Amino acid sequence: MLKYIIIVLLASFLFSCAAEAQSKKELVTGDAVPTFSLTDQNGKEFKTADYVGKKVLVIYFYPKDESMVCTKEACAFRDSFDQFTKAGAMVIGINGGTVASHKAFADHYKLPFTLLSDPDNKVYDMFGVHKSFFMSGRETFVVDLHGKIAYSHTAMLQGKEHADDALKFIQAAKTK
């Protein structure tokens, strides 16, 4: 009897996970970037509406400050920051961590870009970023000057690729 109860509970869990995944609409190339407002690592309000049309936005979602892959990813964006800036792009990192956690992370690794706190994962949901391995997902979006998603990249365990591939995309788009 216990075996059947476990099977029913497991099946219910899997169906609810599948339903949740299907209810989130993933943003794809050509979709408009959602407008949102979050608090940055310095306690200031950041609104996408203030930047759309003025800069190319590189918005990357990452699971956790100070974790191994997330640190490699953030440092890759830091190390390429001048190249992103020269290409007219603004780098923005987002996760559910606190403002204080983001401030400590930015200070620890001398991150020169904006980190936004999304404690309720509202913006994660707007972008349709899915959880992976029971953690917040890792996905990068490039938003063009028209406010459209021009590129996206998902790779949970390859943090550095996010910065490298986003920069390659932006640089290639500038030469066209």
C-alpha positions in Angstrom: 0.0 0.0 0.0 2.8 2.4 0.9 4.4 1.7 -2.5 1.2 2.9 -4.3 1.0 6.0 -2.2 4.6 6.9 -3.1 3.9 6.3 -6.8 0.8 8.5 -6.6 2.7 11.3 -4.8 5.6 11.1 -7.2 3.2 11.2 -10.2 1.4 14.2 -8.8 4.7 16.0 -8.2 5.9 15.3 -11.8 2.6 16.5 -13.3 2.6 19.7 -11.2 6.2 20.4 -12.3 5.2 19.8 -16.0 2.2 22.0 -15.6 4.3 24.8 -14.0 6.9 24.6 -16.8 4.2 24.8 -19.5 2.5 27.8 -17.9 5.6 29.9 -18.2 6.0 31.3 -21.6 9.6 31.3 -22.7 10.7 34.5 -24.5 12.1 33.8 -27.9 13.9 35.9 -30.5 11.6 38.7 -31.7 9.6 38.9 -28.5 9.4 42.3 -26.8 11.4 42.6 -23.6 9.1 42.7 -20.6 9.1 46.0 -18.7 10.0 45.6 -15.1 11.5 47.4 -12.1 13.8 45.9 -9.5 16.3 47.1 -6.9 20.0 47.0 -7.7 23.0 46.2 -5.5 23.2 49.8 -4.3 19.5 50.0 -3.3 18.5 52.0 -6.3 15.5 51.3 -8.5 16.3 50.0 -12.0 13.6 50.2 -14.7 14.0 48.7 -18.1 11.9 51.4 -19.6 14.8 53.9 -18.8 17.2 52.0 -21.0 15.3 50.3 -23.9 16.2 52.1 -27.1 19.3 53.7 -25.6 21.5 50.7 -25.1 21.6 47.1 -26.1 20.8 45.2 -22.9 22.5 41.9 -21.9 20.3 40.5 -19.2 21.6 37.4 -17.6 19.8 35.2 -15.0 21.9 33.2 -12.6 21.1 31.0 -9.6 23.2 32.3 -6.7 25.8 34.8 -5.7 29.2 33.3 -4.8 28.5 29.8 -6.2 31.2 28.4 -8.4 29.6 28.6 -11.9 27.8 31.8 -11.1 31.1 33.4 -10.0 32.8 32.3 -13.2 30.0 33.7 -15.2 30.0 37.0 -13.4 33.8 37.3 -13.7 33.5 36.5 -17.5 31.1 39.4 -17.8 33.4 41.6 -15.7 36.5 40.7 -17.8 34.7 41.5 -21.0 32.9 44.6 -19.6 34.9 47.1 -21.6 34.1 45.2 -24.8 30.4 45.2 -24.0 30.5 48.9 -23.2 32.4 49.7 -26.5 29.7 47.7 -28.3 27.0 49.9 -26.7 25.7 47.2 -24.4 24.7 47.3 -20.7 25.2 44.1 -18.6 22.6 43.3 -16.0 22.6 40.2 -13.8 19.4 39.0 -12.0 18.6 36.5 -9.4 16.5 36.0 -6.2 19.3 37.0 -3.9 19.0 40.0 -1.6 20.3 43.5 -2.3 23.0 43.0 0.4 24.1 39.7 -1.1 24.4 41.3 -4.5 26.4 44.2 -3.0 28.8 41.8 -1.2 29.2 39.8 -4.4 29.8 42.8 -6.6 32.4 44.2 -4.1 34.1 40.9 -3.7 34.7 40.4 -7.4 34.8 44.0 -8.4 31.8 43.6 -10.7 31.3 46.9 -12.7 27.7 46.1 -13.8 24.2 46.1 -12.4 23.0 43.2 -10.2 19.2 43.2 -9.6 17.4 41.5 -6.8 14.3 39.5 -7.8 13.2 37.9 -4.5 9.9 36.6 -5.7 11.2 35.5 -9.1 8.6 37.7 -10.9 11.1 38.8 -13.6 12.3 35.2 -13.9 8.7 34.3 -14.7 8.3 37.2 -17.1 11.2 35.9 -19.1 10.1 32.2 -18.8 13.4 31.2 -17.3 13.0 27.6 -16.0 14.4 26.0 -12.9 17.1 23.4 -13.4 18.3 20.9 -10.8 15.8 22.5 -8.3 17.7 25.9 -8.7 16.8 29.1 -10.5 17.8 28.8 -14.1 20.7 30.3 -16.0 19.9 32.1 -19.2 21.1 35.1 -21.0 19.1 37.5 -23.2 20.4 40.2 -25.6 17.8 42.9 -26.1 18.3 45.1 -29.2 17.7 48.9 -29.5 14.1 48.2 -30.5 13.3 46.4 -27.2 13.2 43.0 -28.9 14.9 39.8 -27.8 17.7 39.4 -30.4 19.5 36.4 -28.9 19.2 34.0 -26.0 21.5 31.4 -24.5 20.9 28.6 -22.0 23.6 26.5 -20.5 23.3 25.7 -16.8 26.8 24.5 -16.1 28.8 26.7 -18.6 28.6 30.1 -17.0 31.5 31.6 -18.9 29.9 30.7 -22.3 27.1 33.2 -21.5 29.4 36.2 -21.6 31.5 34.9 -24.4 28.6 34.0 -26.7 26.6 37.2 -25.9 29.6 39.4 -26.7 30.2 37.5 -30.0 26.6 37.9 -31.0 26.6 41.7 -30.3 29.9 42.2 -32.1 28.7 40.3 -35.1 25.4 42.2 -35.2 27.4 45.5 -35.2 29.3 44.6 -38.2 26.2 43.8 -40.3 
